[in-house]
Amino acid sequence: MTMKYCNPVYPHDFADPFVLKTGDLYYAFGTSAPGSDGRPFPVLRSTDLVHWIPLGGALTPLSNPIAHSYWAPEVIERQGSFYLFYSASTSTSDEHHRLRVARSDNPAGPYKDCGRSLLPNIGFSIDASPFHDVATDKYFLYFANDFETSEPHGTGISVVELADDFLSVVGEPQTVVRALADWQIYERNRNYKGRVWERWHCVEGPSVVFRDGQYYCFYSGGAWHGTEYGVGYAVASHPLGPWRDDFAAHGPVVLKGIPEGSWGPGITALP
């Protein structure tokens, strides 16, 4: 039976949406201001991906030190436990966002932070996306971080293997994607981290799938508030790479930003 529905299926603020399926239920997690329970990351539950019930906030707020903002939650299930990966800034500046992980026995939470930054030496890092590789039964974490020492300067995507405890990593992060094209410019003459960057690029929001022996890393690129913001992808034969992004020169080949107030075709098939 075909289900009829009308977008939006949830008509409230719900940025950076992520959906977890566990059993016969779906749980959606998003970025927005904490609700009446004071917990960040609103959680919704659904049986059909169309009708959603709010369940409150997912995460018990950080207290020592407190966090001023929380971004981009994603959850993965392992051996009956649920792990929420996210970033938080313990100052009023976005540049101090660092990756963290919290745990719960219930997919809806509340999740309790594990007490430390996951990659404290990386610097600015956001958009954590855990990935279970069924081919090796290993877990990897994809995330966005800044590249400042070589051009093109800007935010790119890296990956690192997760240790068994999910509280530490194995080896050093490897680069997945860095900006290659002008559509991936976030801002020209950006005043950031104490200097002005002639061109600051941005690729972020990684999400990896495994299909027909290949790994595909989808990502967003450009300025999130602009009409050129879009989605591209890179390909590899192993979760750690090397990754190939031969497609960025053609623009956001998966999905291109749509000008505000208009709708039209934007999705194309992978080659």
Secondary structure, 3 states (H helix, E strand, C coil): CCCCCCCCCCCCCCEEEEEEEECCEEEEEEECCCCCCCCCCEEEEECCCCCCEEEEECECCCECCECCEEEEEEEEEECCEEEEEEEEECCCCHHHEEEEEEEECCCCCCEEECCCCCCCCCCCEEEEEEEEECCCCEEEEEEEEEECCCCCCEEEEEEEEECCCCCCEEEEEEEEECCCCHHHEEEEEEEECCEEEEEEEEEEEEEEEEECCEEEEEEEECCCCCCCCEEEEEEECCCCCCCECCCHHHCCCCEECCCCCCCCCCECCCC
